[in-house]
Amino acid sequence: MKKIIILSALSLFLSLGNCSAQVIVKVRPQRPKTVIIKPTKTNRNKVWKAGDWKWSRRTNSYYYIKGHWARRRGANVWVEG
């Protein structure tokens, strides 16, 4: 009888030794303030394109393209995504 109690206590102790703790953080950090300085327009045939992320197939990751003035093409109108 003592062997059964000792073995059950030992198995309980060993099963508790394999537990691991988890930490869950539910508070999100504040977003950094973004300051966009749009340079002056150099030509009336140009339109401002804001910065955006693009996918690179070569590196399999995103990279950032800064905002810039682009040439207006015909009667097309640039609409930000």
C-alpha positions as CSV (number, residue, x, y, z in Angstrom):
1,M,0.0,0.0,0.0
2,K,2.9,2.4,0.9
3,K,4.4,1.7,-2.6
4,I,1.2,2.7,-4.4
5,I,1.0,6.0,-2.4
6,I,4.7,6.8,-2.9
7,L,4.5,6.0,-6.7
8,S,1.3,8.1,-7.1
9,A,2.9,11.0,-5.2
10,L,6.1,10.7,-7.3
11,S,4.1,10.6,-10.5
12,L,2.1,13.7,-9.4
13,F,5.3,15.5,-8.5
14,L,7.0,14.7,-11.9
15,S,3.9,15.7,-13.8
16,L,3.8,19.1,-12.1
17,G,7.5,19.6,-12.8
18,N,6.9,19.8,-16.6
19,C,4.5,22.7,-16.4
20,S,5.4,25.9,-18.1
21,A,4.1,29.5,-17.5
22,Q,2.7,31.7,-20.1
23,V,2.7,35.5,-20.0
24,I,-0.1,37.3,-22.0
25,V,0.2,41.1,-22.4
26,K,-3.1,42.7,-23.3
27,V,-2.0,46.3,-23.4
28,R,-0.8,47.6,-26.8
29,P,2.0,50.1,-27.0
30,Q,1.1,53.5,-28.4
31,R,1.7,54.1,-32.1
32,P,4.6,56.3,-32.8
33,K,3.7,59.8,-34.1
34,T,4.3,60.1,-37.8
35,V,5.3,63.4,-39.2
36,I,5.0,63.7,-43.0
37,I,6.8,66.7,-44.5
38,K,5.5,67.2,-48.0
39,P,8.0,69.2,-50.1
40,T,6.7,72.1,-52.2
41,K,5.3,71.2,-55.6
42,T,7.9,71.8,-58.4
43,N,5.6,71.6,-61.4
44,R,1.8,71.7,-61.9
45,N,2.0,68.4,-63.9
46,K,3.0,66.5,-60.8
47,V,1.0,64.7,-58.1
48,W,2.0,63.7,-54.6
49,K,2.2,60.0,-53.9
50,A,2.4,59.2,-50.2
51,G,4.9,56.6,-48.9
52,D,3.8,53.0,-48.9
53,W,5.1,49.5,-48.3
54,K,5.9,47.3,-51.3
55,W,6.7,43.5,-51.5
56,S,10.0,42.4,-52.9
57,R,10.1,39.0,-54.6
58,R,13.9,39.0,-54.5
59,T,14.2,39.3,-50.7
60,N,10.7,38.0,-49.7
61,S,10.0,40.9,-47.5
62,Y,8.4,44.4,-47.5
63,Y,10.3,47.6,-47.9
64,Y,9.2,51.2,-47.6
65,I,9.1,53.7,-50.4
66,K,9.1,57.3,-49.3
67,G,6.5,59.8,-50.5
68,H,7.4,61.6,-53.7
69,W,6.1,63.9,-56.5
70,A,5.3,61.8,-59.6
71,R,4.6,62.9,-63.1
72,R,0.8,63.1,-63.9
73,R,0.0,60.8,-66.8
74,G,-2.7,62.1,-69.1
75,A,-6.1,62.6,-67.6
76,N,-5.5,59.9,-65.0
77,V,-6.1,60.9,-61.3
78,W,-4.1,59.5,-58.5
79,V,-6.2,58.0,-55.7
80,E,-4.4,56.9,-52.6
81,G,-5.1,53.3,-51.6
